[in-house]
Amino acid sequence: MIHVAVIGYGYWGPNLVRNLQEADGARVAMVCDQSEERLARARRRHPAVEMTTSFDAVLANPAVHAVAIATPVRTHYELARRALEAGKHVLVEKPLTQRVEEAEELCALAEKKGLVLMVDHIFVYSPPVQKMKEIVDSGRLGKLFFIDSVRINLGLFQHDVNVVWDLAPHDLSIVDHLVGRLPRGLSAFGATHANHDIEDVAYLNLDYGDGLIANFHVNWLSPVKVRSMILGGSEQSLIYNDLEVSEKVKVYNRGISIARTQEERRQILISYRSGDVWAPNVANTEALAGMAAHFVECVAQGKRPLTDGQAGLRIVRILDAAQRSIKTQGGRVML
Ligand SMILES: NC(=O)c1ccc[n+]([C@@H]2O[C@H](COP(=O)([O-])OP(=O)(O)OC[C@H]3O[C@@H](n4cnc5c(N)ncnc54)[C@H](O)[C@@H]3O)[C@@H](O)[C@H]2O)c1
């Protein structure tokens, strides 16, 4: 049985506690939060779990094998580093850290200590994204030409990170999982409205090389909620709409047929194809439950997680580059 301590019982922590508690082979042994009020809430819901305001007490408890960190982003590095140094396996909420060097250091430390370091890139564990991965890997879409991603709504304003660091990890980690490589470079634009230090609207344009460009729109000010991603391929295209109750993923057998012979190319002959739309069956399971089960399995069996520290580091690299690009409103940053 893997004993886990959950650090941070604010908005997201309760979801981690519930899902880790329900994961086979695990139990939540401790919940730690600096706030007595939050702990009182946790105690009411989980009377059998030990509550503490002291992170030192968690680290000193030899019965705790792993910690799951759901505190504000600025605290991730320090808490994760101390937990790894104390010999605990670590699950960190997204994004892994606020700085590239911090993420690199955590990866090296986990490697040196032989401990699991995993980041909660939750969408990688969601059934629609798992189906998208299956479709992309099958080659059915052909060569990927473009990705267009929109994640906008009247958002919960964060105090320590902007909309890019808050929302883009979701979409960037989906694309990282699907494409399997870092972009070559990016340009990003952002604007502040509610708070002059924190961008609440941003556009990121990433160049993945080999003809693939991707655009990400993240926004806390939109009156309507949109959670969509289009993958345009040479053969077929896919639309993912996370707000659909069913048929979240649809594959369109539509596109262009590009001229293949010299003569056709000279005449710029492009024809259009219009075919069927297909909605594959997608399981209806909770992404967070899958993520929690995967963490427990990796700890129990010494396996490398799908979203390991390196995956977290790749996303932090992109976020850091986007932040630098926003400073110069779209200045190109190479990765
Ligand atoms: N995977 C997802 O879909 C998802 C969704 C929401 C939030 N998150 C992530 O979860 C993390 C927490 O976000 P939130 O919205 O729950 O924040 P929050 O501010 O609501 O909660 C954070 C909690 O951590 C506690 N805390 C702060 N520093 C601490 C410390 N040093 N030791 C112990 N407790 C401490 C605070 O008292 C608070 O209760 C962030 O990294 C965020 O990006 C992930």
The ligand as an SDF file (V2000), in Angstrom:
LIG
                    3D

 44 48  0  0  0  0  0  0  0  0999 V2000
   -4.7830   19.9420  -13.0290 N   0  0  0  0  0  0  0  0  0  0  0  0
   -5.7250   20.8780  -13.0510 C   0  0  0  0  0  0  0  0  0  0  0  0
   -6.6540   20.8490  -13.8610 O   0  0  0  0  0  0  0  0  0  0  0  0
   -5.6530   22.0110  -12.0570 C   0  0  0  0  0  0  0  0  0  0  0  0
   -6.7790   22.8040  -11.7950 C   0  0  0  0  0  0  0  0  0  0  0  0
   -6.6720   23.8290  -10.8590 C   0  0  0  0  0  0  0  0  0  0  0  0
   -5.4640   24.0710  -10.2220 C   0  0  0  0  0  0  0  0  0  0  0  0
   -4.3840   23.2940  -10.5260 N   0  0  0  0  0  0  0  0  0  0  0  0
   -3.0850   23.5420   -9.8820 C   0  0  0  0  0  0  0  0  0  0  0  0
   -3.1820   23.2320   -8.5020 O   0  0  0  0  0  0  0  0  0  0  0  0
   -2.3080   24.0840   -7.7660 C   0  0  0  0  0  0  0  0  0  0  0  0
   -3.0980   24.7700   -6.6470 C   0  0  0  0  0  0  0  0  0  0  0  0
   -4.0830   25.5920   -7.2400 O   0  0  0  0  0  0  0  0  0  0  0  0
   -5.3920   25.9970   -6.4140 P   0  0  0  0  0  0  0  0  0  0  0  0
   -6.2560   26.7210   -7.3780 O   0  0  0  0  0  0  0  0  0  0  0  0
   -5.9110   24.8240   -5.6670 O   0  0  0  0  0  0  0  0  0  0  0  0
   -4.7680   27.0490   -5.3690 O   0  0  0  0  0  0  0  0  0  0  0  0
   -5.4170   27.5520   -3.9830 P   0  0  0  0  0  0  0  0  0  0  0  0
   -4.7720   28.8630   -3.6910 O   0  0  0  0  0  0  0  0  0  0  0  0
   -6.9120   27.4450   -4.0340 O   0  0  0  0  0  0  0  0  0  0  0  0
   -4.9260   26.4710   -2.9150 O   0  0  0  0  0  0  0  0  0  0  0  0
   -3.5920   26.3470   -2.5230 C   0  0  0  0  0  0  0  0  0  0  0  0
   -3.5460   25.8300   -1.0710 C   0  0  0  0  0  0  0  0  0  0  0  0
   -2.1840   25.6020   -0.7280 O   0  0  0  0  0  0  0  0  0  0  0  0
   -1.9630   26.0600    0.6070 C   0  0  0  0  0  0  0  0  0  0  0  0
   -0.5320   26.3460    0.7470 N   0  0  0  0  0  0  0  0  0  0  0  0
    0.1700   27.3570    0.1900 C   0  0  0  0  0  0  0  0  0  0  0  0
    1.4850   27.2240    0.4670 N   0  0  0  0  0  0  0  0  0  0  0  0
    1.6130   26.1220    1.2350 C   0  0  0  0  0  0  0  0  0  0  0  0
    2.7170   25.4650    1.8600 C   0  0  0  0  0  0  0  0  0  0  0  0
    3.9610   25.9440    1.7200 N   0  0  0  0  0  0  0  0  0  0  0  0
    2.4860   24.3490    2.5870 N   0  0  0  0  0  0  0  0  0  0  0  0
    1.2200   23.8690    2.7340 C   0  0  0  0  0  0  0  0  0  0  0  0
    0.1280   24.4550    2.1680 N   0  0  0  0  0  0  0  0  0  0  0  0
    0.3260   25.5540    1.4430 C   0  0  0  0  0  0  0  0  0  0  0  0
   -2.8710   27.2710    0.7610 C   0  0  0  0  0  0  0  0  0  0  0  0
   -3.1780   27.5290    2.1170 O   0  0  0  0  0  0  0  0  0  0  0  0
   -4.1000   26.8230   -0.0520 C   0  0  0  0  0  0  0  0  0  0  0  0
   -5.0510   26.1610    0.7750 O   0  0  0  0  0  0  0  0  0  0  0  0
   -1.6760   25.0330   -8.7660 C   0  0  0  0  0  0  0  0  0  0  0  0
   -0.4360   24.5250   -9.1630 O   0  0  0  0  0  0  0  0  0  0  0  0
   -2.6310   24.9790   -9.9640 C   0  0  0  0  0  0  0  0  0  0  0  0
   -1.9770   25.2280  -11.1970 O   0  0  0  0  0  0  0  0  0  0  0  0
   -4.4760   22.2680  -11.4020 C   0  0  0  0  0  0  0  0  0  0  0  0
  1  2  1  0
  2  3  2  0
  2  4  1  0
  4  5  1  0
  4 44  2  0
  5  6  2  0
  6  7  1  0
  7  8  2  0
  8  9  1  0
  8 44  1  0
  9 10  1  0
  9 42  1  0
 10 11  1  0
 11 12  1  0
 11 40  1  0
 12 13  1  0
 13 14  1  0
 14 15  2  0
 14 16  1  0
 14 17  1  0
 17 18  1  0
 18 19  2  0
 18 20  1  0
 18 21  1  0
 21 22  1  0
 22 23  1  0
 23 24  1  0
 23 38  1  0
 24 25  1  0
 25 26  1  0
 25 36  1  0
 26 27  1  0
 26 35  1  0
 27 28  2  0
 28 29  1  0
 29 30  1  0
 29 35  2  0
 30 31  1  0
 30 32  2  0
 32 33  1  0
 33 34  2  0
 34 35  1  0
 36 37  1  0
 36 38  1  0
 38 39  1  0
 40 41  1  0
 40 42  1  0
 42 43  1  0
M  CHG  2   8   1  16  -1
M  END
$$$$
